Amino acid sequence: MKRLLVLIGLGIGLIAGENVPSWYFNPPSDNEVSWYGVGEGNSLRQAKDSALADIASKLSVTISSKVSKDATQTTSGAFSSYHQNVNVNQESEVKKMSFNNFEVISTSQNDSKALVLVQVDKAKFLKDQLQTLTDMVKELDTLQLSPKGKSILEEYQEFKSLAPDVEKAKTIISILTTFDVPFERTKMSQAVSDYRDSLDAIRSQIEFYISADNDSHYSADVLKEALAAEKIKIVQQFNRNNTNLVIVDLDTVATSKQLFSTYMVNTRTTVSLKSKEGAILSTFIVESRGNSSIDYATALKNASNNFKQQVNEKGIFTFLGIN
């Protein structure tokens, strides 16, 4: 279908006598040594990127099929656990893979379109992926063994920063497995699993202390309700000796006006996550508005409904930046 659309797009060129090269419609077949892809674009660079995306798309189909088959056939062990929890976005993750070892075999270009045929060396690609995975696992091992001493939120954020790399590691494990590349599959799959367990364990230890100024008390109630729903501990008293403590500081600036019989309040709440020593770990601003026919206090309370809506839409962990 894609190539048919290209043919239509190049119709003017064909009328003028410019032929689409045969390799575009009949590229070399993939084999044990190489993958081949074709692409088109407004420039040779765009066409090259499209050709590599063509290879990645074919690769994703092959890997997704292999992972699905193994997931139904394997029933025990760490590797089974990995397969049973394959990310639903596995196919899209594969499509994001980059290719360093490729060669442009043929090109064709006119004033408006460019066509490219590329070849990717399988062995070199898989070798690169294995090295990348090895480096990632070493980084995960180093993180697991790193000395403590940071605040629990800093520790969590350090683990969380590796989440994109871990997703990539899952993808690479699938790639290497699909093409029967020898590697320490169980060990590396376990490293990925241990990372997620550690991340969840750290998050489960976090205890929140919410500090709010007078205009933030409704918003504070929203956060307490959302945290309680997730069974996250909330402490009522600040304790500097509590190593698991994270402070959520709410500072609201409220502006109000009356229009006829309607009271209106706009709020701008600065939400800051702090360590028990007071160091600001992250901060963001939430703007809300509310109105009432009764008084300003009711309008302020109604403004917190907008705050609550944002918390509910994002989820409390994403809202606070600790998902």
KAJO-V83581 format. One record per residue. N is the residue number from 0. PHI is phi in degrees with one decimal (* if undefined). OMEGA is omega in whole degrees, -180 to 180 (NA if undefined). Layout:
<<N	PHI	OMEGA> <N	PHI	OMEGA>>
This chain:
<<0	*	-179> <1	-61.0	-177> <2	-70.0	176> <3	-63.7	178> <4	-64.6	177> <5	-63.0	179> <6	-59.8	177> <7	-62.7	-180> <8	-63.4	-180> <9	-95.8	-176> <10	-55.7	-179> <11	-61.4	179> <12	-63.7	-180> <13	-67.4	178> <14	-60.7	-179> <15	-77.4	177> <16	100.4	180> <17	-89.5	-175> <18	-92.6	170> <19	-73.6	-176> <20	-62.9	-177> <21	-62.8	-178> <22	-66.6	179> <23	-69.5	-179> <24	-87.1	-179> <25	-133.0	180> <26	-68.5	176> <27	-56.8	179> <28	-74.9	174> <29	-60.6	180> <30	-141.0	-177> <31	-67.7	-175> <32	-101.0	-170> <33	-139.9	166> <34	-109.2	179> <35	-124.6	177> <36	-144.0	177> <37	-122.6	180> <38	-153.5	177> <39	-132.6	180> <40	-171.9	179> <41	-78.2	178> <42	-144.1	178> <43	-62.8	180> <44	-65.5	178> <45	-62.4	180> <46	-64.7	178> <47	-62.8	179> <48	-61.8	178> <49	-65.7	179> <50	-66.5	177> <51	-67.3	176> <52	-65.8	177> <53	-62.1	178> <54	-65.0	-180> <55	-60.7	180> <56	-64.8	177> <57	-65.0	180> <58	-63.7	-179> <59	-64.3	178> <60	-65.0	180> <61	-61.2	-177> <62	-70.4	179> <63	-61.1	178> <64	-64.8	-180> <65	-65.8	-179> <66	-63.5	-180> <67	-62.8	179> <68	-64.9	-179> <69	-66.2	-178> <70	-63.8	180> <71	-86.5	-177> <72	-91.9	-175> <73	-98.9	-173> <74	-125.6	-178> <75	-150.2	176> <76	92.2	-179> <77	-62.3	-179> <78	-66.4	176> <79	-61.9	179> <80	-58.1	178> <81	-60.7	-177> <82	-65.1	-177> <83	-69.0	-180> <84	-115.2	178> <85	-59.4	-179> <86	-61.5	-180> <87	-63.1	179> <88	-94.4	-177> <89	-54.8	-177> <90	-62.8	-180> <91	-68.3	178> <92	-65.2	179> <93	-62.8	-179> <94	-65.4	179> <95	-85.0	-176> <96	-59.9	177> <97	-102.4	-179> <98	-118.0	179> <99	-93.0	-176> <100	-104.4	177> <101	-136.9	-180> <102	-135.9	174> <103	-79.8	-176> <104	-86.5	-177> <105	-146.8	176> <106	-138.5	174> <107	-148.3	-174> <108	-148.7	169> <109	-125.7	-175> <110	-67.0	-174> <111	-119.7	-175> <112	-135.6	175> <113	-129.7	177> <114	-122.0	-177> <115	-139.3	171> <116	-114.4	-179> <117	-119.7	178> <118	-128.7	178> <119	-112.4	178> <120	-76.8	-177> <121	-58.8	-175> <122	-60.9	-180> <123	-67.3	178> <124	-60.6	-178> <125	-66.4	176> <126	-64.2	178> <127	-61.9	-179> <128	-65.1	179> <129	-63.9	179> <130	-65.9	178> <131	-61.8	179> <132	-63.7	179> <133	-59.6	179> <134	-65.0	180> <135	-64.2	-179> <136	-65.7	176> <137	-60.8	179> <138	-65.5	177> <139	-65.5	179> <140	-63.1	179> <141	-62.5	180> <142	-64.9	-180> <143	-63.3	-176> <144	-96.0	-177> <145	-64.4	-179> <146	-65.7	179> <147	-79.5	-179> <148	127.5	177> <149	-84.6	174> <150	-66.4	-176> <151	-64.4	179> <152	-71.7	176> <153	-63.2	178> <154	-64.2	179> <155	-63.4	-178> <156	-65.3	177> <157	-65.8	176> <158	-64.9	-175> <159	-63.7	-178> <160	-64.2	-180> <161	-90.0	-177> <162	-55.5	178> <163	-61.8	179> <164	-66.4	180> <165	-67.6	177> <166	-62.5	178> <167	-66.3	179> <168	-61.4	177> <169	-59.1	-179> <170	-63.6	-179> <171	-65.1	177> <172	-57.9	179> <173	-64.2	-180> <174	-63.1	-178> <175	-63.3	179> <176	-67.0	-179> <177	-58.1	-176> <178	-102.3	172> <179	54.2	177> <180	-81.2	178> <181	-66.9	175> <182	-161.7	-178> <183	-77.6	-171> <184	-60.9	-177> <185	-63.4	-179> <186	-61.9	-176> <187	-74.0	175> <188	-64.9	179> <189	-66.9	178> <190	-62.0	178> <191	-66.3	179> <192	-64.7	180> <193	-62.9	178> <194	-59.7	-179> <195	-63.9	178> <196	-61.7	-180> <197	-65.0	179> <198	-61.1	180> <199	-65.9	-179> <200	-65.9	179> <201	-64.7	-178> <202	-62.5	-178> <203	-68.8	-179> <204	-87.9	-176> <205	-64.5	175> <206	-119.1	-175> <207	-105.8	169> <208	-119.3	-176> <209	-101.5	178> <210	-110.1	-175> <211	-136.9	174> <212	-78.0	-171> <213	-59.2	-178> <214	-78.8	-178> <215	-104.1	-171> <216	-67.1	177> <217	-68.8	178> <218	-64.9	177> <219	-61.5	179> <220	-63.2	178> <221	-62.5	-179> <222	-65.2	179> <223	-61.6	179> <224	-64.7	-179> <225	-67.1	179> <226	-67.8	180> <227	-63.5	179> <228	-64.2	179> <229	-94.9	179> <230	60.1	175> <231	-93.6	-175> <232	-70.5	176> <233	-119.6	179> <234	-100.2	-177> <235	-91.8	-178> <236	-120.6	178> <237	-74.9	180> <238	-132.9	-177> <239	-64.7	-179> <240	-85.0	180> <241	-80.5	-176> <242	-71.9	-180> <243	-97.2	-172> <244	-82.2	171> <245	-124.4	-179> <246	-95.8	171> <247	-106.8	-177> <248	-102.4	180> <249	-112.7	180> <250	-128.6	-174> <251	-109.9	171> <252	-106.9	-177> <253	-112.1	174> <254	-117.6	-175> <255	-132.7	174> <256	-156.2	179> <257	-119.2	177> <258	-120.2	-174> <259	58.6	-177> <260	-101.3	-178> <261	-107.5	176> <262	-94.6	-177> <263	-124.3	180> <264	-132.5	170> <265	-108.9	180> <266	-120.7	176> <267	-130.2	-174> <268	-103.4	174> <269	-90.1	179> <270	-104.5	-179> <271	-121.4	172> <272	-97.3	-175> <273	-127.8	172> <274	-76.7	-180> <275	-65.3	176> <276	-83.3	178> <277	98.7	179> <278	-70.4	180> <279	-77.2	-179> <280	-94.1	175> <281	-163.1	-180> <282	-153.3	176> <283	-154.5	-174> <284	-120.3	177> <285	-120.9	179> <286	-106.7	-179> <287	-141.0	175> <288	-147.4	178> <289	-152.0	178> <290	-143.8	-178> <291	-158.7	175> <292	-93.8	-176> <293	-95.9	-179> <294	-164.8	-179> <295	-67.2	-179> <296	-60.6	178> <297	-68.9	177> <298	-63.1	178> <299	-65.1	178> <300	-62.9	179> <301	-66.1	177> <302	-63.0	179> <303	-67.8	176> <304	-65.7	175> <305	-66.5	176> <306	-60.0	-180> <307	-63.4	180> <308	-61.0	180> <309	-66.6	178> <310	-63.6	-178> <311	-68.1	-179> <312	-67.1	-178> <313	-87.1	-170> <314	88.3	-172> <315	-62.1	-178> <316	-69.4	178> <317	-66.4	179> <318	-57.3	-179> <319	-87.1	177> <320	80.7	-179> <321	-124.6	-178> <322	-71.7	NA>>
